[in-house]
Amino acid sequence: MITVEDVRQVASRLPRSSEHLIRDRVKFRVGSIVYVAFSRDETIMGFGFPKEEREALVAAEPEKFLMPSQGDMRYQWVQARMAALEVDEMRELVVEAWRMTVPKKVYAEYLATQ
């Protein structure tokens, strides 16, 4: 099971990423774009994910992934149960969500350092 602290360790190392507490919810943003957010009880992690791929993701592992709330369906967003995620999987999801929000040059520079 992952925690907000596990995600913080990954997100804090990503260029242009910043952490915010908004309405008692921890969120990670690039500028004004949220790429990871947690439920108030920190059991669900929402993250940026391509709209066209989310139904397949949820269908493949419904015990792990859920569709976003009705209000968030218009965004490139999906949710995961934190208890079902492994650290390596979380890292990949967070980095890919962040990648969707930064310029390609920033992502390329990040990859070059990894």
FENFEN-V431696 format. One record per residue. N is the residue number from 1. PHI is phi in whole degrees, -180 to 180 (none if undefined). OMEGA is omega in radians with two decimals (* if undefined). Layout:
N,PHI,OMEGA
N,PHI,OMEGA
This chain:
1,none,3.11
2,-96,3.11
3,-126,3.06
4,-60,3.13
5,-62,3.08
6,-60,3.14
7,-67,3.13
8,-56,3.14
9,-62,3.11
10,-78,-3.03
11,-65,-3.10
12,-67,-3.14
13,-94,-3.11
14,-88,3.14
15,-57,3.09
16,71,-3.14
17,-83,3.07
18,-141,-3.13
19,-101,-3.14
20,-140,3.02
21,-108,-3.08
22,-125,-3.12
23,52,3.12
24,63,3.10
25,-126,3.09
26,-79,3.12
27,-136,3.05
28,-115,-3.06
29,-133,2.88
30,-119,-3.02
31,63,3.12
32,-101,-3.09
33,-94,3.10
34,-80,3.09
35,-115,3.01
36,-146,3.08
37,-146,-3.11
38,-115,3.01
39,-67,-3.12
40,-59,-3.14
41,-87,3.09
42,59,3.07
43,-103,-3.12
44,-124,3.05
45,-114,3.01
46,-93,-3.11
47,-154,3.10
48,-63,-3.11
49,-160,-3.09
50,-57,3.14
51,-53,-3.03
52,-70,-3.12
53,-109,-3.00
54,-70,3.11
55,-61,3.11
56,-66,3.12
57,-62,-3.12
58,-67,3.14
59,-65,-3.11
60,-71,-3.10
61,-142,-3.07
62,-66,3.09
63,-76,-3.10
64,-108,-3.03
65,-113,3.11
66,-135,3.06
67,-70,3.10
68,-69,3.08
69,-61,-3.10
70,-55,3.14
71,-67,-3.12
72,-100,-3.12
73,-63,-3.13
74,-75,-3.13
75,-95,3.03
76,-82,-2.95
77,-151,3.04
78,-149,-3.11
79,-127,3.10
80,-136,3.03
81,-80,-3.05
82,-62,-3.13
83,-65,-3.09
84,-94,-3.08
85,-92,3.00
86,-96,-3.08
87,-59,-3.13
88,-63,3.12
89,-66,3.11
90,-59,-3.13
91,-57,3.14
92,-63,-3.14
93,-64,-3.13
94,-66,-3.13
95,-64,3.13
96,-68,3.08
97,-65,3.09
98,-63,-3.13
99,-55,-3.13
100,-67,-3.04
101,-106,-3.09
102,-105,3.06
103,-61,-3.14
104,-56,-3.14
105,-63,3.13
106,-65,3.12
107,-65,3.14
108,-63,3.10
109,-64,3.11
110,-62,3.13
111,-61,-3.12
112,-65,-3.14
113,-92,-3.07
114,-92,*
